[in-house]
Amino acid sequence: MDLTSKLLCLLFHALTMLLCFAHSLPSVKPSSNNSSLVYKSCADQTRLNSTKSHSNTLSSLFEELVLQSSKSKFFKTTQGSDDDQTAIFGLFQCREDISNDDCRNCVKALPDMSTSLCKEAESARVQLQGCYIRYEPDVVLDKYSENKLLHKTCGEPCPGTGRFEEMRDAAFSALEDDIANSGGFCKMSYELVQVIAQCEGELDACECGECVNGAVQIAREECGNAVSGEFYLDKCFMTYSYYPEGVPGKLNPGDRKSKGGSNNNDGKTVAIVLGVAAAMFLGFIFLLFIKSWTNKDDDDLV
């Protein structure tokens, strides 16, 4: 085999390996777990109406919430008549950093999940990763306490004696400083710690700040040096995570708001690999041309 043929063979194998590698890379769009359950709360209150009336009104409420999820990430309404005490107040809210399509799909999962988990309960709250729903009889609608803890999860303790707690506290402080001016949603990172917080729809800036500050205080007191935590209060939630290898798609404290920010590293990697593959393919074609030209010259000499 002459030198040109060997080069062509090597280039062909290298190109094949690159294309296989590109094919094996994860999709640019990360898999979604927005519809996975975080927690549920169901309350059977004193029956104020028949089961059939409650069920029909609740079905109407679900239909309206699902319909509105294609237009908004937060919506509240009341279904039914106050005259016969069948009215039900309800709302849904999606995380601000998920897409509109993901919000709609998340809310679509809530009616069946609420019915399955809470049966005929007159009041319920079902929290998924990407959205939540809550509803209760309008005639007994009470004023929620924005700082009441509904659910929390603490991760594993941070191993070693690194700077984790210092970074976490700095991220908490930045969040507390910015949340009131963030429009109700804030996603930021400080070094290796990322924090996310969101307040319920129409909460004003001051109430939002108080709610998130309460979540931060709970995190400090109840999760110690855990590397992650999730805290759901009546009117807000806050999560934090520690990434020893670096925060994915890192957002600096100056990047206060995020509309679905995602990590673009996979996309860049695929682009580089495909670019190299294209360059090698062009080189392969060029060598074929040279070989063909060389063979033609040899034939002319004969």
DAPE-V596560 format. One record per backbone hydrogen bond with DSSP energy under -0.5 kcal/mol. NH is the residue of the N-H (numbers start at 1). CO is the residue of the C=O. E is the energy in kcal/mol with one decimal. If there is no record, write none. Layout:
# DAPE-V596560
<<NH/CO/E> <NH/CO/E>>
This chain:
# DAPE-V596560
<<6/2/-2.0> <7/3/-2.4> <8/4/-2.4> <9/5/-2.2> <10/6/-2.5> <11/7/-2.6> <12/8/-2.1> <13/9/-2.2> <14/10/-2.5> <15/11/-2.6> <16/12/-2.1> <17/13/-2.2> <18/14/-2.3> <19/15/-2.2> <20/16/-2.0> <21/17/-2.3> <22/18/-2.6> <23/19/-2.0> <24/20/-1.5> <25/21/-0.8> <25/22/-0.7> <30/28/-0.7> <36/33/-1.8> <38/127/-3.1> <39/127/-1.4> <41/125/-2.7> <43/123/-2.9> <45/43/-0.9> <54/50/-2.5> <55/51/-2.6> <56/52/-2.5> <57/53/-2.4> <58/54/-2.6> <59/55/-2.1> <60/56/-2.0> <61/57/-2.2> <62/58/-2.7> <63/59/-2.3> <64/60/-2.1> <65/61/-2.4> <66/62/-2.6> <67/63/-2.2> <68/64/-2.3> <69/65/-1.2> <70/67/-1.1> <71/68/-1.9> <72/68/-1.7> <75/92/-2.0> <77/90/-2.6> <79/88/-2.4> <85/82/-0.8> <86/81/-2.0> <87/81/-0.9> <88/79/-3.0> <89/136/-2.7> <90/77/-2.7> <91/134/-2.1> <92/75/-2.1> <93/132/-1.7> <94/73/-3.0> <95/130/-2.7> <98/95/-1.3> <103/99/-2.1> <104/100/-2.4> <105/101/-2.5> <106/102/-2.1> <107/103/-2.6> <108/104/-2.2> <109/105/-0.9> <109/106/-0.7> <110/106/-0.6> <110/107/-1.2> <111/107/-0.7> <113/109/-1.6> <114/110/-3.3> <115/111/-2.6> <116/112/-2.3> <117/113/-2.6> <118/114/-2.9> <119/115/-1.4> <121/118/-2.6> <123/43/-1.7> <124/135/-2.2> <125/41/-2.3> <126/133/-2.3> <127/39/-2.7> <128/126/-0.6> <128/131/-3.2> <129/36/-1.9> <130/34/-2.8> <132/93/-1.8> <133/126/-1.9> <134/91/-1.9> <135/124/-2.3> <136/89/-2.2> <138/87/-2.2> <139/87/-0.5> <140/137/-1.2> <141/138/-1.1> <144/142/-0.7> <146/144/-0.7> <148/145/-2.0> <149/147/-0.5> <150/232/-3.1> <151/232/-1.6> <153/230/-2.2> <155/228/-3.1> <158/225/-2.0> <167/163/-2.4> <168/164/-3.0> <169/165/-2.6> <170/166/-1.9> <171/167/-2.2> <172/168/-2.6> <173/169/-2.4> <174/170/-2.1> <175/171/-2.2> <176/172/-2.7> <177/173/-2.0> <178/174/-1.6> <179/175/-2.6> <181/178/-1.3> <182/179/-1.5> <184/179/-0.7> <185/182/-0.6> <186/197/-2.6> <187/256/-2.0> <188/195/-2.3> <189/251/-1.4> <190/193/-2.9> <193/190/-2.1> <194/241/-2.6> <195/188/-2.9> <196/239/-2.5> <197/186/-2.6> <198/237/-1.9> <199/184/-2.7> <200/235/-3.0> <203/200/-2.6> <208/204/-2.7> <209/205/-2.4> <210/206/-2.1> <211/207/-2.3> <212/208/-2.5> <213/209/-2.4> <214/210/-1.9> <215/211/-1.8> <216/212/-2.4> <217/213/-2.2> <218/214/-2.1> <219/215/-2.2> <220/216/-2.3> <221/217/-2.1> <222/218/-3.0> <223/219/-1.6> <226/223/-2.5> <227/156/-2.9> <229/240/-2.1> <230/153/-2.3> <231/238/-2.3> <232/151/-3.0> <233/231/-0.6> <233/236/-3.1> <234/148/-1.3> <235/146/-0.8> <237/198/-2.2> <238/231/-2.2> <239/196/-2.7> <240/229/-2.1> <241/194/-2.2> <242/227/-1.5> <243/192/-3.2> <244/242/-0.6> <246/243/-1.9> <247/191/-0.5> <250/247/-1.1> <252/250/-0.5> <255/252/-2.4> <256/254/-1.6> <260/258/-0.8> <268/264/-2.3> <269/265/-2.5> <270/266/-2.5> <271/267/-2.3> <272/268/-2.4> <273/269/-2.7> <274/270/-2.8> <275/271/-2.2> <276/272/-2.7> <277/273/-2.6> <278/274/-2.4> <279/275/-2.3> <280/276/-2.5> <281/277/-2.3> <282/278/-2.3> <283/279/-2.2> <284/280/-2.5> <285/281/-2.5> <286/282/-2.5> <287/283/-2.4> <288/284/-2.1> <289/285/-2.2> <290/286/-2.5> <291/287/-2.9> <292/288/-2.6> <293/289/-2.5> <294/290/-2.8> <295/291/-2.6> <296/292/-1.8> <297/293/-2.3> <298/294/-2.3> <299/295/-2.1> <300/296/-2.1> <301/297/-2.0> <302/298/-1.6>>
